Amino acid sequence: DGDKGGMTRQEMLTHVVLHGSYHRGEIGRMVVRIAVSPPWDTYAVHLHRAEPARRLGGEREPAEV
């Protein structure tokens, strides 16, 4: 907001992680206001398109990082 202040490391990291979702939510609201159907855009949809086998309900190991 431009004012002086401080944050802990944890608060800074949380801010960075959540900041983009705030903007994405605002864009979604604007798209609805202009009567455009927003695309189906979720992380789960991305995962299932990238790895269709996830839809089969089988157990799988998490990806290694």
N, C-alpha and C positions, 0 to 999 in steps of 0.2 A: 504493500500500500504506500510505500515511499517513506513511511515514518521510521525513525530509528528504533531498534529493538534487538532482541536476541532469541535464538533457538538452540536447543540442545542438538547434538548429532542425530539422535533418534528422531526428533521433530523435523530436522532438515531432510532426512532420508524419507520420512513419511510424506512430507510435502512434495518432494520430487516424484515419488511413486504415484501419488494421487492427483497431481496437478493436471496431467494429460487427460484423465478421465473427466475432470470438470469441463474442459474445453470440448471434449467429444459429446458430452451430455448437452451442452449449450447448442452445438451444431445440430444435434438431433431435434432439439426443440424448434430451431429456426426452420429446418426442413419441413416439419409438420405444419408450421404456421403458413408456409407458402403452398400448402395442399399437395405436397409431393410425398409419395409413399417411401419412407426410408428403407434402405436395404437391410436385410437380415444380417446383422453384424454383431456377432458375439464370439468370445474366445472359444466356447464349446463348439460352435459351428466350424471355426477355423481348424480346430483339432480333428474333428470328424472328417472334414474334407481332406486334410493333410494325411490322415491315417484312418481310412474307412473301416479297417478291422476293429476299431474301437466300438463301432456300432453293434458288433456281434455279441457283446456282453462277456467276452472271454476275459480272463484275468491276464494282466500283462505287467511287466516290470516298468517302473518309471524310467524315463530317458536319463542317461547319464549326462552330467553337466561337466 
